[in-house]
Amino acid sequence: MLKKLSRYYHTLKHLKPIQIRYQLWYRLRNKFFPVQYPEGIETPNFQKLKLASFPNQQSHYLDDNHFEFLNLEQNFKDEVNWNYLGHGKLWTYHLNYFDYLHQPEMDWETGKALIESFIEDPQNRPEGMEPYPISLRTINWIKFLAKHDRYPQELVDALYTKYQVLTKKVEYHLLGNHLLENGFSLLFGAVFFRDEKLTSLTKKILKPELEEQVLEDGAHFELSPMYHVILLQRALDGYNLLINNKHDLQDVEEELKEVIQKMVNWLHTIMFSNGDIPMLNDSTGGQALEPKAILNYAKQLGFAPQYIHLKESGYRKFEFGDIEMVADVGEVGPTYQPGHSHSDTLSFVLYHQEKPLIVDRGISTYEKNQSREEERGTASHNTVMVNGNEQTDVWGGFRVGRRAKPVIITDEEKQLKATHTGYEDLGIHNIREWKISGKELEITDEINGSQTEAIAYIHLHPDVEPIKIEEGVFKLKNLTLVLGNYVSVSVEAYPFCLGFNKTQQAQRFVITFNKSLKTTLII
C-alpha cells in the first residue's frame, strides 16, 4: 500500500495545475454534458490554399477498404468500420488520422470517397472525435484538398464543424505533443477559413508551446527522436502553409522559422550517417518518415542543416573511425508529461560502418501490458540495473513515478562521465564513463555503496552474432569486445522491436559485476 501511495505521489507531484484543472473539468463535462457534434453551423468563406510540394506518406491504404497500420492488416470489404477496435485503440487512431491520403498511389476519387464515408455518420465516431485524431485528420484533409485544388462544399462544411469540436476539446489536460498537434491543426483551420476565433486560439497555443517544447539545442522536449521527426514534419507543413497564403499569424510564422532551424540542426546532428535515428525512448520503425526525406523537405523550404553541439536534450554523439555512438545522459522529460520516457539513464547505442551494432530494444506496443512495461524498463537498455531495481519507475503504459536524475561530471570531445540518482534511496550511485582512446572505446562502470548485484546489459542488433574468442572476449562483426572485472557473463535472446507488433530475435550480453566493470570495444 505504501509503495503504491509513493508511486502515485511521485507521479502526480510533477503535474501542472492546468493539467489537474482540465482533467477534473473534462471528466465532469464528459459525464454530465458531453460535447455534441454540432449541426447547422454556417461555414464561413474559405481561401483556396497554395502549398509547396510536401513528402508522400507511407502506403497504409491497400485498396478496396483494405488497410495496414502497426503491421496489422484489416479488410473491411463493403464498408469501412471507422470505430474498429479489433487491433487496439492506436490502430483505430491511425485509421482516423487519414495520413494515407498522401501516399503516392492515392487519387482524388478514392480519397474523396473515404472522406465521404467518414462524414456519413459523424455522431457515431467516438475515437475519431477525440481531439488528437481530429487534429491530424483536419490537417490531412486540408492538405488533400489543397493538393488537388478541389473544395467540395460538403467536405469544407465537415471540416469547419470538426474545428468547432476541437476548440472545445483542446488537450490542456495532457499538454506535450498532443497540445502542439492541436495547435498545428488550428493553424491550418485559421488560415483556410480566415477565422478570428481559430486564429486567436492558434496564437494562444502555438507560440508559447513552440518556445517551451523545442529545447535550445533543437530537440523536442519529450526526447523521442521518432516524435521529433513527426513534429518537425508538422512544423514544416505549418511553415509551408504560412509562407504561401494570406494570414494574420506573423508572430507564429517567425517563431516557426526559428524553431524549425533548431529542430533541423538537432536531427541532422543526432542522425547516423546512413540516415537512421537512434531508437531511444518511445521510438520504433514505420511511424515517422525517413529523416532524410524530412531534411530534404526542410531544404526545399529554405532550411539548411548545420552540425551542432548537443546539450539541453541530454544526448551526446561521438564519432571516431567507423564508429558513431549516441549516449543518453538526459533527464526524464518533460517532468509533467513523461509518457514517452524510458528507464534508460546512461544508456547508449552504437553503429559501426553505418550499420547498427549495439541497439536499444525499441517498442512494439502502446498497450498497457507486460511487453510495454518491459520495453520501457531498465533491463531493455544498455545500462546498469542494481539489485533488480528500476532506475526510473515507469508504469501504467505512460506513467512515470520516481525518476532518476542524471548528473554530468565530465563532458568533453572524447570523454563523457555521468551518474544519476536512480538508486540514491538505496545508498548506491552508478557512475559511467565513456572514453575514446585511439581505436578503442572504453566504458567504465562504478558502483558506490553497498549492493548485492549489479548487471550491465548490452543489446546487439539481430544481424550481429557474438562469437566467443576466450573468457571475456567476443567478436562482434569486425569489432572486438573485451570485458574486465566481471563476475559472470551470459548471452541470451531478447525480442528486438522492428516496429509495432513486429519483433525479431536478437542477442544481448548480461554481465554481472560487483564494484566496477570495464567494457572495451576495439576497432
C-alpha positions in Angstrom: 0.0 0.0 0.0 2.8 2.4 0.9 4.6 1.6 -2.3 1.5 2.3 -4.3 0.9 5.6 -2.5 4.6 6.6 -3.1 4.2 5.8 -6.8 1.1 8.0 -7.1 2.8 10.8 -5.2 5.9 10.8 -7.4 3.7 10.6 -10.5 1.2 13.4 -9.6 3.5 15.9 -7.9 5.0 16.9 -11.2 1.7 17.8 -12.9 1.0 21.4 -13.8 -2.1 23.0 -12.2 -3.7 23.4 -15.7 -3.4 19.6 -16.2 -5.2 18.8 -12.9 -7.8 21.5 -13.6 -8.7 20.3 -17.0 -8.5 16.6 -16.0 -11.3 17.3 -13.5 -13.3 19.5 -15.8 -13.2 17.2 -18.8 -14.2 14.2 -16.7 -17.1 16.0 -15.2 -18.2 17.5 -18.5 -18.0 14.2 -20.3 -20.1 12.6 -17.7 -22.9 15.2 -17.4 -22.9 17.3 -20.5 -20.5 15.9 -23.2 -19.6 17.9 -26.3 -22.1 17.2 -29.0 -21.3 17.1 -32.7 -22.8 20.5 -33.9 -25.2 20.6 -36.8 -26.5 23.5 -38.9 -23.4 25.7 -38.4 -22.9 28.2 -41.2 -19.4 27.7 -42.7 -17.5 30.9 -43.4 -15.9 31.7 -46.7 -12.6 29.9 -47.2 -9.5 30.7 -49.2 -8.1 28.2 -51.8 -4.7 27.3 -50.5 -1.3 27.1 -52.1 1.2 24.6 -50.8 4.7 23.8 -51.9 5.1 20.0 -52.6 5.4 18.0 -49.4 6.6 14.4 -48.8 4.4 11.4 -49.6 3.3 9.4 -46.6 3.8 5.6 -46.3 1.3 3.4 -48.0 -1.3 2.1 -45.5 -4.4 2.0 -47.7 -4.1 -1.2 -49.8 -7.2 -0.5 -51.9 -10.8 -1.7 -51.6 -11.2 -0.7 -47.9 -8.1 -2.7 -47.0 -5.8 -1.0 -44.5 -2.5 -1.9 -42.8 -1.3 0.0 -39.7 1.1 -1.0 -37.0 2.0 -4.1 -39.1 -1.6 -5.4 -38.7 -4.0 -5.6 -41.7 -7.8 -5.3 -41.8 -10.0 -5.7 -44.9 -13.5 -4.1 -44.3 -14.8 -5.3 -47.6 -18.0 -3.4 -48.3 -17.8 -0.6 -45.7 -15.1 0.9 -43.5 -15.8 0.5 -39.8 -14.2 3.7 -38.6 -14.7 2.6 -35.0 -13.0 -0.8 -35.4 -11.1 -1.7 -32.2 -10.1 -5.3 -33.0 -6.4 -4.3 -33.3 -6.4 -1.9 -30.3 -7.1 1.8 -30.0 -3.9 3.0 -31.6 -4.8 1.1 -34.8 -8.2 2.9 -34.8 -6.5 6.2 -34.3 -4.3 5.6 -37.3 -7.4 4.7 -39.4 -8.9 8.0 -38.3 -5.8 10.1 -39.0 -6.1 9.9 -42.8 -2.4 10.1 -43.4 -2.9 7.7 -46.3 -4.5 10.5 -48.3 -0.9 11.4 -49.1 0.5 8.1 -50.1 1.8 8.1 -53.7 -0.9 6.0 -55.2 -3.8 7.8 -53.7 -6.0 9.5 -56.3 -8.7 12.2 -55.8 -11.7 10.0 -56.3 -10.6 7.3 -53.8 -9.5 9.9 -51.2 -12.8 11.8 -51.6 -14.8 8.6 -51.2 -13.0 7.7 -48.0 -13.7 11.2 -46.5 -17.3 11.0 -47.6 -17.6 7.6 -45.9 -16.3 9.1 -42.7 -18.7 12.0 -42.6 -21.8 9.9 -43.4 -22.4 9.4 -39.7 -20.3 11.9 -37.7 -22.3 11.4 -34.5 -21.1 7.8 -34.4 -17.3 8.3 -34.4 -16.2 8.1 -30.7 -12.5 7.5 -31.4 -12.5 9.8 -34.4 -14.0 12.7 -32.4 -11.2 12.6 -29.8 -9.1 15.8 -30.1 -5.8 14.1 -31.2 -7.3 12.3 -34.2 -9.3 15.4 -35.1 -6.1 17.4 -35.2 -4.3 15.1 -37.5 -7.3 14.4 -39.7 -8.2 18.0 -40.3 -4.6 18.8 -41.4 -4.6 15.9 -43.8 -8.0 16.8 -45.2 -7.0 20.4 -45.9 -3.7 19.3 -47.4 -5.5 16.8 -49.6 -8.0 19.5 -50.9 -5.2 22.0 -51.5 -3.1 19.4 -53.4 -5.9 18.7 -55.8 -7.3 22.2 -55.8 -10.8 20.9 -55.3 -13.1 22.0 -52.5 -16.5 20.2 -52.4 -18.7 22.2 -50.1 -19.8 19.1 -48.1 -16.2 18.4 -47.2 -15.5 22.0 -46.3 -18.6 22.1 -44.1 -17.5 18.9 -42.3 -14.0 20.4 -41.7 -15.4 23.5 -40.1 -17.7 21.5 -37.9 -14.8 19.4 -36.7 -13.0 22.6 -35.7 -15.9 23.6 -33.6 -15.5 20.3 -31.7 -11.7 20.7 -31.4 -11.9 24.2 -29.9 -13.9 22.6 -27.0 -11.5 19.7 -26.5 -8.1 21.3 -26.6 -5.8 18.9 -24.7 -4.8 21.1 -21.8 -5.2 18.0 -19.6 -2.3 16.3 -21.4 -0.1 19.2 -22.8 3.1 18.0 -24.6 3.0 16.9 -28.2 -0.8 16.5 -28.0 -1.4 20.2 -27.4 1.2 21.0 -30.1 -0.7 18.9 -32.6 -3.9 20.7 -31.6 -2.1 24.0 -32.3 -0.9 22.9 -35.7 -4.4 21.8 -36.7 -5.9 25.1 -35.5 -3.2 26.9 -37.6 -4.5 25.1 -40.7 -8.1 25.9 -39.8 -7.3 29.5 -39.1 -5.6 30.1 -42.5 -8.1 28.1 -44.5 -11.2 29.7 -43.1 -9.6 33.1 -42.2 -11.5 32.6 -38.9 -10.8 35.0 -36.0 -11.6 32.5 -33.2 -9.3 29.9 -34.7 -6.6 32.5 -35.3 -6.8 33.7 -31.7 -6.6 30.2 -30.3 -3.7 29.3 -32.6 -1.7 32.3 -31.3 -2.6 31.3 -27.7 -1.3 27.8 -28.1 1.4 27.6 -30.8 3.9 30.4 -30.0 4.3 29.6 -26.2 4.2 25.8 -26.8 6.9 26.0 -29.5 9.0 28.1 -27.2 8.7 25.6 -24.4 8.7 22.3 -26.3 11.7 22.9 -28.6 14.8 22.9 -26.4 17.7 25.3 -27.0 19.7 22.6 -28.8 16.7 21.9 -31.0 15.3 18.7 -29.6 11.6 18.2 -28.9 11.4 18.1 -25.1 9.8 14.6 -25.0 13.2 13.4 -26.1 12.0 10.7 -28.6 13.8 11.0 -31.9 10.8 9.5 -33.6 8.4 12.1 -32.3 11.0 14.8 -33.1 10.8 13.7 -36.8 7.0 13.6 -36.7 6.7 17.1 -35.1 9.3 18.6 -37.4 7.3 17.5 -40.4 4.2 19.1 -38.9 6.1 22.3 -38.2 7.4 22.3 -41.8 3.8 21.8 -43.1 2.7 24.8 -41.0 5.5 26.9 -42.3 4.7 25.8 -45.8 1.1 26.9 -45.3 2.1 30.3 -43.8 4.6 31.4 -46.4 2.3 30.6 -49.3 -1.0 32.0 -48.1 -2.6 35.1 -46.6 -2.9 35.0 -42.8 -2.8 37.1 -39.6 -0.2 35.0 -37.8 3.1 36.7 -38.4 4.4 36.1 -34.9 3.7 32.3 -35.3 5.5 32.3 -38.7 8.5 33.9 -37.2 8.5 31.5 -34.2 8.2 28.6 -36.6 11.1 29.7 -38.7 13.3 29.9 -35.6 12.4 26.6 -34.1 12.4 24.7 -37.4 16.0 25.6 -37.9 16.9 24.4 -34.4 15.0 21.1 -35.0 16.6 20.6 -38.4 20.1 21.1 -36.8 19.3 18.6 -34.0 18.0 16.0 -36.3 21.0 16.4 -38.7 23.4 16.1 -35.8 21.9 13.1 -34.0 21.1 11.1 -37.2 23.5 8.4 -38.1 25.3 8.7 -41.4 23.1 6.0 -43.0 20.0 8.1 -42.3 18.8 6.2 -39.2 17.8 7.9 -36.0 18.7 6.3 -32.6 15.6 4.5 -31.4 15.6 6.0 -27.9 12.7 6.4 -25.5 9.4 5.8 -27.4 10.9 5.3 -30.9 10.3 2.5 -33.4 10.3 1.8 -37.1 7.4 2.5 -39.5 5.9 5.5 -37.7 7.8 8.6 -38.8 9.0 9.3 -42.4 12.6 8.8 -43.2 14.7 11.6 -41.6 16.5 12.3 -44.9 13.1 12.9 -46.6 12.2 15.4 -43.8 15.6 17.2 -44.1 15.1 17.4 -47.9 11.6 18.9 -47.3 13.3 21.4 -44.9 15.9 22.3 -47.6 13.1 22.9 -50.1 11.6 25.4 -47.7 14.9 27.2 -47.1 16.4 25.4 -44.0 20.0 24.2 -44.4 21.1 21.7 -41.7 24.0 22.6 -39.5 26.0 20.3 -37.2 25.7 21.5 -33.6 26.8 20.5 -30.1 24.1 18.6 -28.4 23.4 19.9 -24.9 20.0 20.5 -23.4 18.5 17.3 -24.8 20.9 15.3 -22.7 22.1 13.3 -25.7 25.7 13.2 -26.8 27.2 12.0 -30.0 30.7 10.6 -30.6 32.3 9.8 -33.9 35.7 8.1 -34.4 36.9 5.8 -37.1 33.9 4.0 -38.4 32.1 4.3 -35.1 29.1 6.5 -34.3 27.7 6.5 -30.8 24.9 8.3 -29.1 24.8 8.3 -25.3 21.9 9.3 -23.0 22.8 11.5 -20.0 19.5 13.4 -20.1 16.6 13.8 -17.7 13.3 12.1 -17.9 11.2 14.7 -19.6 9.3 16.7 -19.7 8.7 16.5 -15.9 4.9 17.0 -16.2 4.3 14.7 -19.2 7.0 12.0 -19.4 4.7 9.4 -21.0 7.2 8.5 -23.8 10.2 8.2 -21.4 12.0 5.0 -20.5 14.2 3.9 -17.6 17.4 4.3 -19.7 19.7 6.8 -18.0 23.4 6.3 -19.1 22.3 4.0 -21.9 23.9 4.3 -25.4 23.5 3.0 -29.0 26.4 2.4 -31.4 26.8 2.0 -35.2 29.9 0.6 -37.0 30.5 1.2 -40.7 27.0 2.7 -41.0 25.3 -0.4 -39.6 23.6 -0.9 -36.2 25.7 -2.9 -33.7 24.6 -2.0 -30.2 20.9 -1.0 -30.2 18.0 -0.1 -27.9 15.4 -2.8 -27.7 12.8 -0.3 -29.0 9.0 -0.6 -28.6 6.4 -2.9 -30.1 3.2 -1.7 -28.4 1.4 1.1 -26.6 -1.0 -1.3 -24.9 -0.8 -1.4 -21.1 0.7 -4.9 -20.9 3.8 -6.8 -19.8 5.6 -6.1 -23.1 5.1 -2.3 -22.7 6.4 -2.5 -19.2 9.4 -4.5 -20.1 10.3 -2.3 -23.2 10.3 0.8 -21.0 12.3 -0.9 -18.2 16.0 -0.6 -17.3 16.9 -4.2 -18.5 15.8 -3.3 -22.0 18.5 -0.7 -22.4 22.3 -0.6 -22.5 22.8 0.5 -18.9 23.1 -0.9 -15.4 20.5 -2.4 -13.1 21.3 -2.7 -9.4 19.6 -5.3 -7.1 16.8 -5.8 -9.6 15.6 -2.2 -9.1 14.5 0.1 -11.9 16.4 3.4 -12.2 13.1 5.1 -13.0 9.7 3.8 -12.0 7.9 3.5 -15.4 4.4 2.1 -15.1 0.8 2.1 -16.4 1.8 2.3 -20.0 2.6 6.1 -20.0 3.2 6.9 -16.3 6.4 7.7 -14.5 6.8 7.8 -10.8 10.1 8.1 -9.0 12.7 9.1 -11.6 16.5 9.1 -12.0 18.1 12.5 -12.3 21.4 12.5 -14.2 24.5 14.5 -13.1 27.1 15.1 -15.7 30.7 15.0 -14.3 32.8 15.3 -17.4 31.6 16.4 -20.9 34.4 16.6 -23.4 35.1 15.8 -27.0 36.4 12.3 -26.3 35.2 11.7 -22.8 31.8 11.7 -21.1 31.2 10.8 -17.4 27.9 10.9 -15.5 26.0 9.5 -12.6 22.3 9.5 -11.6 20.1 9.5 -8.5 18.0 6.5 -9.5 19.5 4.3 -6.8 20.1 7.1 -4.3 17.3 5.7 -1.9 19.4 2.5 -1.7 22.5 4.4 -0.8 24.0 3.5 -4.2 25.4 5.5 -7.1 26.1 4.2 -10.6 28.8 6.2 -12.4 29.5 5.5 -16.1 32.3 6.9 -18.2 32.8 6.6 -22.0 36.3 7.4 -23.2 37.7 7.3 -26.7 41.4 6.4 -26.8 43.0 5.7 -30.2 40.9 3.0 -31.8 39.3 1.9 -28.6 36.1 2.9 -26.8 36.4 2.3 -23.0 33.2 2.2 -20.9 33.8 2.1 -17.2 31.0 1.4 -14.7 31.5 2.1 -11.0 29.0 1.2 -8.2 29.5 3.2 -5.0 27.7 1.9 -1.9 26.6 -1.5 -0.7 24.9 -3.7 -3.2 24.4 -7.4 -3.8 24.3 -7.5 -7.6 24.9 -5.1 -10.5 24.0 -6.2 -14.0 25.1 -4.4 -17.2 23.1 -5.1 -20.4 24.4 -4.8 -24.0 21.8 -5.4 -26.7 23.0 -6.4 -30.1 21.3 -5.9 -33.4 19.7 -9.1 -34.9 22.3 -9.1 -37.6 25.1 -9.3 -35.0 26.0 -12.8 -33.7 28.6 -12.6 -30.9 31.5 -15.1 -31.3 33.3 -16.0 -28.1 37.1 -15.9 -28.6 38.1 -16.6 -25.0 36.9 -15.7 -21.5 35.5 -12.2 -21.6 36.5 -11.6 -25.2 34.0 -11.7 -28.1 34.0 -10.9 -31.8 31.2 -8.6 -32.9 31.4 -8.4 -36.7 34.7 -6.5 -37.3 35.0 -5.3 -33.6 36.3 -7.0 -30.5 34.5 -6.7 -27.2 36.7 -7.2 -24.1 35.2 -7.4 -20.6 37.2 -6.8 -17.4 36.4 -7.2 -13.7 33.1 -9.0 -14.3 31.8 -11.8 -12.2 29.9 -13.6 -14.9 28.7 -13.0 -18.5 26.0 -14.8 -20.5 24.5 -14.3 -23.9 20.7 -14.6 -24.1 17.9 -14.0 -26.6 15.6 -10.9 -26.5 12.9 -9.6 -28.8 14.3 -6.7 -30.8 11.4 -4.4 -32.0 11.2 -3.7 -35.7 8.0 -1.7 -35.3 4.6 -2.0 -33.6 3.6 -5.7 -33.3 6.8 -6.8 -35.0 9.8 -8.3 -33.3 12.9 -10.3 -34.3 15.0 -12.4 -32.0 18.4 -10.9 -31.2 21.2 -11.5 -28.7 22.2 -9.5 -25.6 25.0 -9.7 -23.1 24.0 -9.9 -19.4 27.1 -9.0 -17.4 27.2 -9.4 -13.6 29.7 -7.4 -11.6 30.4 -6.0 -8.2 32.1 -2.6 -7.7 33.3 -2.0 -11.2 33.2 -3.2 -14.8 35.3 -2.3 -17.8 34.0 -2.8 -21.3 36.3 -2.1 -24.2 35.3 -2.0 -27.9 38.4 -2.3 -30.2 38.2 -1.4 -33.8 
